[in-house]
Amino acid sequence: MTESLDIRRKRLRFRSRHRGTKELDLLLGGFAERALAAMTEAELDRYEALLRVPSPVLYAWLVGHGDPPAEHDNEVTRALLDYRFEPGGG
């Protein structure tokens, strides 16, 4: 049995906001608010794979201290890397 896309998006949004570090909570939570609603099921798969990356590694990519490996070189990762957090604007 598969979960509905709405439930999956809500679960991913929650996971994005609760990484354990304020910086990632803000970056991923803001990105999730803006991007998840428009993602296809395949893109949600890619985003979910990103959420499995250890926090220090993912944060390093986001601040430009390293590049994602080939398995994460996709449109979702590029959109996340291009995302700019706007305080108060999500």
C-alpha positions as CSV (number, residue, x, y, z in Angstrom):
1,M,0.0,0.0,0.0
2,T,1.4,3.4,-1.0
3,E,0.8,6.6,0.9
4,S,-1.0,9.4,-0.9
5,L,1.3,12.2,-2.3
6,D,-0.3,14.7,0.1
7,I,0.6,12.6,3.1
8,R,4.1,12.0,1.7
9,R,4.6,15.7,1.2
10,K,3.5,16.5,4.7
11,R,5.9,13.9,6.1
12,L,8.8,15.2,4.0
13,R,8.0,18.8,5.1
14,F,8.1,17.7,8.7
15,R,11.4,15.8,8.2
16,S,12.8,18.9,6.5
17,R,12.0,21.1,9.5
18,H,13.4,18.7,12.1
19,R,16.9,17.8,11.1
20,G,18.4,18.7,14.4
21,T,20.3,21.8,13.5
22,K,18.7,25.2,13.2
23,E,20.6,26.0,10.0
24,L,19.3,22.9,8.2
25,D,15.9,23.2,9.7
26,L,15.6,26.7,8.2
27,L,17.1,25.9,4.8
28,L,15.4,22.6,4.2
29,G,12.1,23.7,5.8
30,G,12.0,26.8,3.7
31,F,12.8,24.9,0.5
32,A,10.2,22.2,1.3
33,E,7.5,24.9,1.8
34,R,8.3,26.3,-1.6
35,A,9.1,23.3,-3.6
36,L,7.3,20.1,-2.4
37,A,3.8,20.9,-3.7
38,A,5.1,21.0,-7.3
39,M,7.3,17.9,-7.1
40,T,6.4,14.8,-9.0
41,E,6.6,11.4,-7.3
42,A,10.1,10.8,-8.9
43,E,11.3,14.2,-7.6
44,L,9.9,13.4,-4.1
45,D,12.0,10.2,-4.3
46,R,15.1,12.3,-5.1
47,Y,14.3,14.7,-2.3
48,E,13.8,11.9,0.2
49,A,17.2,10.5,-0.8
50,L,18.7,13.9,0.0
51,L,17.1,13.8,3.4
52,R,19.0,10.5,4.1
53,V,22.3,12.2,3.6
54,P,24.0,12.9,6.9
55,S,23.4,16.4,8.1
56,P,27.1,17.6,8.2
57,V,27.6,16.4,4.6
58,L,24.4,17.9,3.3
59,Y,25.1,21.2,5.1
60,A,28.6,21.3,3.5
61,W,27.1,21.0,0.1
62,L,24.6,23.8,0.8
63,V,27.3,26.2,1.9
64,G,29.6,25.3,-1.0
65,H,32.1,23.1,0.9
66,G,32.0,20.2,-1.5
67,D,29.9,19.0,-4.4
68,P,27.2,16.3,-4.3
69,P,28.3,13.0,-5.7
70,A,26.9,11.7,-9.0
71,E,24.0,9.8,-7.4
72,H,22.7,13.2,-6.1
73,D,23.3,15.2,-9.3
74,N,19.7,15.8,-10.3
75,E,17.2,18.7,-10.7
76,V,16.1,18.5,-7.1
77,T,19.6,18.8,-5.6
78,R,20.3,21.7,-8.0
79,A,17.1,23.4,-7.0
80,L,18.0,23.0,-3.3
81,L,21.6,24.3,-3.9
82,D,20.1,27.3,-5.8
83,Y,17.5,28.0,-3.0
84,R,18.1,31.1,-0.9
85,F,16.5,31.3,2.5
86,E,14.6,34.5,3.2
87,P,13.9,35.2,6.9
88,G,10.2,35.6,7.5
89,G,9.4,34.5,3.9
90,G,10.1,30.7,4.3
